[in-house]
Amino acid sequence: MKMILTRLVLGFRRFQQWLVAQVIFGFLSVLKLLPADPAIRFADWLMRRIGPKLSRHRLMLVNLRNAFPEKSDEDIQSIALASWGHMGRLAAEYIFLDQIFDFDPQRQGEGRIEVSGIPIFMDLRDNPRPFIVFTAHTGSFELLPVAGAAFGLYVTVLFRPPNNPYVADKVFEFRKARMGKLVPSHAGSSFALARQLEAGGGVGVLVDQKFQKGAPTSFFGRDVRTNPLLAKLARQFDCEIYPARCIRLPDNRFRLEIEPKVDLPRDANGLLDVQATAQLLNDKVESWVREYPEQWLWYHDRWDIKRQL
């Protein structure tokens, strides 16, 4: 009897996931019928109205108040609302990536995309060596590997699949066609990244996700755990690390930035300091978020606040 109940519960959960996936796919299919600009603006408008009604909104407000204790409630609410709008934009931008990325090095400033750090792109492409590019869930971050591929710079991208398996399958196929080699985050993903670096290739990693068994660090002055994988790979292969981000600009435009390589902290023996490197990553991401707070996904439980709510 217990086995039957377990199967029924699992079956119902799968049905719920399938149903949610169909709603998402249907919504995106309708958006796809519209031109890119109206679709993106509509998604922003819609999420600004739906987001505050979701349970995650409370977590978002707590995160924002903890990160910006100096800001007024009015400012916190404004950032939260704008963040929901940017999440709506992110979903709409996803289905228009092929149209959005229109960067032409010969016609800079004429399209939606502007790129900062082109010489770094060119150097990494023309002088092959192991390297790691890190970014965060800010702006339209999915554009970064697309930009790399457009420059002929292909990296192996570590990504965390959505929890919904039906959505995860669709997302994987979509990304695979536009972003090069993908490595889903799981127990063996570090070996796949290590093989890429050992072969002299590049790796792309998001570094602002919660990691329960990570290195003890701080983010916005509060204790967090940070995945030490990037630091350990950099230490093992003595490779360069580059920060990169996407910034949304007015009128559905974007700026993609790749910054100069970072100087990695060393311990007394001259070895790369894993914990200090993890903190360095957090500090860089925090500086980005402080500059454009509405463009980060505040509904993520980065500080493990959800347990306290």
C-alpha positions in Angstrom: 0.0 0.0 0.0 2.8 2.4 0.9 4.5 1.7 -2.5 1.3 2.4 -4.3 0.8 5.7 -2.5 4.4 6.7 -3.2 3.9 6.0 -6.9 0.7 8.0 -6.9 2.4 11.0 -5.2 5.4 10.8 -7.7 3.0 10.5 -10.6 1.0 13.5 -9.5 4.1 15.5 -9.0 5.3 14.6 -12.5 1.9 15.6 -13.9 2.1 19.0 -12.1 5.6 19.5 -13.6 4.3 18.6 -17.0 1.3 21.0 -16.6 3.5 23.8 -15.5 5.9 23.2 -18.4 3.0 23.3 -20.9 1.8 26.6 -19.5 5.3 28.1 -19.8 5.8 26.7 -23.3 2.3 28.0 -24.3 3.1 31.5 -23.0 6.4 31.6 -24.7 4.9 30.4 -28.0 2.4 33.3 -27.8 5.2 35.8 -27.1 7.1 34.4 -30.1 4.2 35.5 -32.4 5.0 39.1 -31.4 7.9 41.2 -32.6 10.8 41.1 -30.1 10.4 44.6 -28.6 6.6 44.4 -27.8 7.1 40.9 -26.5 9.9 41.9 -24.1 8.0 44.9 -22.9 4.8 42.9 -22.3 6.7 40.2 -20.3 8.2 43.0 -18.1 4.7 44.5 -17.6 3.2 41.1 -16.8 5.8 40.0 -14.3 5.6 43.3 -12.4 2.0 42.4 -11.7 2.3 38.7 -11.1 5.6 38.6 -9.2 4.5 40.5 -6.0 1.7 38.0 -5.6 4.0 35.0 -5.6 5.5 33.5 -2.4 9.0 34.3 -3.6 8.3 38.0 -3.3 8.6 37.8 0.5 12.0 36.2 0.2 13.0 38.9 -2.3 12.1 41.7 0.0 14.0 40.1 2.9 17.1 39.6 0.7 16.9 43.2 -0.4 16.5 44.6 3.1 19.4 42.6 4.3 21.6 43.7 1.4 20.6 47.3 1.6 19.7 48.2 5.2 20.3 51.9 4.3 17.5 52.0 1.7 13.9 53.0 2.4 11.0 50.6 2.1 9.9 52.6 -0.9 13.3 52.0 -2.6 13.2 48.3 -1.7 9.8 47.9 -3.1 10.8 49.7 -6.3 13.9 47.5 -6.8 11.8 44.3 -6.1 9.2 45.4 -8.7 11.9 46.2 -11.3 13.6 42.8 -10.6 10.4 41.0 -11.4 10.1 43.0 -14.6 13.7 42.0 -15.5 12.8 38.4 -14.9 10.0 38.7 -17.3 12.4 40.3 -19.8 14.8 37.4 -19.3 12.1 34.9 -20.3 11.1 36.8 -23.4 14.7 37.5 -24.4 15.4 33.8 -24.2 13.2 33.0 -27.2 14.5 36.0 -29.2 18.2 35.4 -28.6 18.8 34.9 -32.3 17.3 38.3 -33.1 18.7 40.1 -30.1 22.4 39.3 -30.7 23.0 41.5 -33.7 26.5 42.6 -32.9 28.6 43.4 -36.0 32.3 44.5 -35.3 32.2 46.5 -38.5 29.1 48.4 -37.4 29.5 49.0 -33.7 26.9 51.1 -32.1 24.2 50.4 -34.7 22.5 47.3 -33.2 21.1 46.2 -29.8 24.5 44.9 -28.6 27.6 46.8 -27.6 30.7 44.8 -26.4 33.4 46.0 -24.0 36.6 44.0 -24.0 36.8 42.9 -27.6 40.7 42.6 -27.4 40.3 40.1 -24.6 37.9 38.0 -26.6 40.3 38.1 -29.5 43.3 37.2 -27.4 41.6 34.2 -25.8 40.5 33.0 -29.2 43.8 33.6 -31.1 46.1 32.4 -28.3 44.5 29.2 -27.0 45.1 28.4 -23.4 43.1 27.1 -20.4 40.9 29.9 -18.9 37.8 30.4 -16.9 35.2 33.1 -17.4 32.8 33.7 -14.5 29.5 35.6 -14.4 26.4 35.9 -12.3 22.6 35.9 -12.8 22.5 39.6 -13.8 21.2 41.2 -16.9 20.5 38.9 -19.8 23.4 36.5 -18.8 22.4 34.0 -21.5 23.9 36.3 -24.1 27.4 35.9 -22.9 28.1 32.4 -24.3 26.2 33.4 -27.5 28.6 36.3 -27.8 31.6 34.1 -27.3 30.5 31.7 -30.0 29.9 34.7 -32.3 33.6 35.7 -31.9 34.6 32.1 -32.5 35.5 31.7 -28.8 33.8 28.5 -27.6 33.7 27.6 -24.0 32.3 24.7 -22.0 29.5 26.1 -20.0 28.5 24.7 -16.6 24.8 25.3 -15.9 22.2 24.2 -13.4 19.2 22.7 -15.2 15.8 23.9 -14.1 14.1 21.6 -11.5 11.2 20.9 -13.9 12.5 18.0 -16.1 10.3 19.0 -19.0 11.5 22.6 -19.0 15.1 21.4 -18.4 15.0 19.3 -21.6 13.8 22.2 -23.7 16.3 24.6 -22.2 19.2 22.2 -22.8 18.3 21.7 -26.5 17.9 25.5 -27.0 21.2 26.3 -25.3 23.1 23.5 -27.0 22.2 24.9 -30.4 23.5 28.4 -29.6 26.1 28.2 -26.8 28.5 25.4 -27.6 29.3 22.5 -25.2 27.1 22.4 -22.1 27.8 20.6 -18.8 24.8 20.1 -16.5 25.7 20.7 -12.9 25.9 17.3 -11.1 28.4 15.1 -9.2 30.6 14.5 -12.2 30.6 17.9 -13.8 33.9 18.9 -12.3 35.6 16.2 -14.2 34.1 17.4 -17.5 35.4 20.9 -16.8 38.8 19.6 -15.8 39.1 17.7 -19.1 38.3 20.9 -21.0 40.9 22.9 -19.2 43.5 20.1 -19.5 42.9 20.2 -23.3 43.7 23.9 -23.3 40.1 25.1 -23.6 37.9 27.6 -21.8 35.2 27.1 -19.2 32.2 29.4 -18.2 30.7 29.3 -14.7 28.0 31.1 -12.8 29.3 31.8 -9.3 26.4 33.4 -7.4 24.4 30.2 -6.6 23.9 28.7 -3.1 26.2 25.8 -2.3 25.5 24.2 1.0 29.0 22.5 1.3 30.9 25.5 -0.1 33.7 27.6 1.3 32.6 30.0 4.1 32.5 33.5 2.7 30.4 36.7 2.9 28.1 38.4 0.4 26.7 41.8 1.2 28.2 41.5 4.7 26.3 38.2 5.5 27.7 34.7 5.8 27.2 32.5 2.7 28.7 29.3 1.3 30.4 29.6 -2.1 31.2 26.8 -4.5 35.0 26.3 -4.4 35.0 24.5 -7.8 36.3 27.5 -9.9 39.1 28.2 -7.4 40.1 24.6 -7.3 40.2 24.3 -11.1 42.2 27.5 -11.3 44.7 26.1 -8.8 45.0 22.8 -10.5 45.5 24.1 -14.0 47.1 27.5 -13.1 44.7 29.1 -15.5 43.6 32.7 -15.9 40.2 33.9 -14.6 38.1 36.6 -16.3 34.9 38.3 -15.0 32.2 38.9 -17.6 28.6 40.3 -17.3 25.7 41.5 -19.3 24.0 44.9 -18.5 20.5 45.7 -19.8 20.4 49.2 -21.3 17.3 51.3 -22.2 15.3 50.5 -25.3 16.0 46.7 -25.1 19.7 47.1 -25.7 22.6 45.4 -24.0 26.2 45.9 -23.1 28.4 42.8 -22.8 31.6 43.2 -20.8 34.6 41.0 -20.3 37.1 42.4 -17.9 40.8 41.9 -17.6 41.9 38.8 -15.8 41.9 39.0 -12.0 44.9 38.6 -9.8 44.3 35.5 -7.7 45.2 35.5 -4.0 48.0 33.2 -2.8 48.8 31.6 0.5 52.1 31.7 2.4 53.4 28.9 0.2 52.5 30.6 -3.0 49.6 28.3 -3.8 46.3 29.7 -4.9 44.1 30.4 -1.8 40.8 28.7 -2.5 38.7 30.4 0.2 40.2 33.9 -0.6 39.5 33.3 -4.3 35.9 32.4 -3.5 35.6 35.6 -1.6 37.1 37.5 -4.4 34.3 36.2 -6.7 31.6 37.2 -4.3 33.1 40.7 -4.0 33.1 41.1 -7.8 29.5 40.0 -8.1 28.5 42.2 -5.2 30.0 45.2 -7.0 28.0 44.4 -10.1 24.7 43.9 -8.1 25.2 47.2 -6.2 25.6 49.0 -9.5 22.4 47.6 -11.1 20.5 46.0 -8.2 17.2 45.5 -10.2 19.0 43.3 -12.7 19.9 40.6 -10.3 17.6 37.7 -9.5 16.8 38.5 -5.9 14.3 35.7 -5.5 17.2 33.2 -5.3 17.8 32.0 -1.8 21.5 32.9 -1.8 21.7 33.3 2.0 19.5 30.4 2.9 17.0 32.8 4.3 14.0 30.6 3.2 14.5 28.4 6.2 14.0 31.3 8.5 10.7 32.5 6.9 
